[in-house]
């Protein structure tokens, strides 16, 4: 892995989101020089894609709990529009 390349291995969705929020705050502060802004923007794009992928995976696993007429509980895959 190159020196400037970020690693998302083992990163949780929540940790990635925190990292992304920190990047946005730094960019919005206006106190980062151009080269650093570009570098952290690229990092933010990678983290955004990671978060979207994690959300997609979670959405696929979500199940809807259904109460059957006989009172039993079963699960069915959630219909995703």
ZINOR-V854211 format. One record per backbone hydrogen bond with DSSP energy under -1.0 kcal/mol. CO is the residue of the C=O (numbers start at 1). NH is the residue of the N-H. If there is no record, write none. Layout:
CO & NH
CO & NH
//
This chain:
2 & 5
8 & 11
12 & 16
13 & 17
14 & 18
15 & 19
16 & 20
17 & 21
18 & 22
19 & 23
20 & 24
21 & 25
22 & 26
23 & 27
24 & 28
25 & 29
33 & 37
34 & 38
35 & 39
36 & 40
37 & 41
38 & 42
39 & 43
40 & 44
41 & 45
42 & 46
43 & 47
44 & 48
45 & 49
46 & 50
47 & 51
48 & 52
49 & 53
50 & 54
51 & 55
52 & 56
53 & 57
54 & 58
55 & 59
56 & 60
57 & 61
58 & 62
62 & 78
64 & 76
66 & 74
68 & 71
72 & 68
74 & 66
76 & 64
//
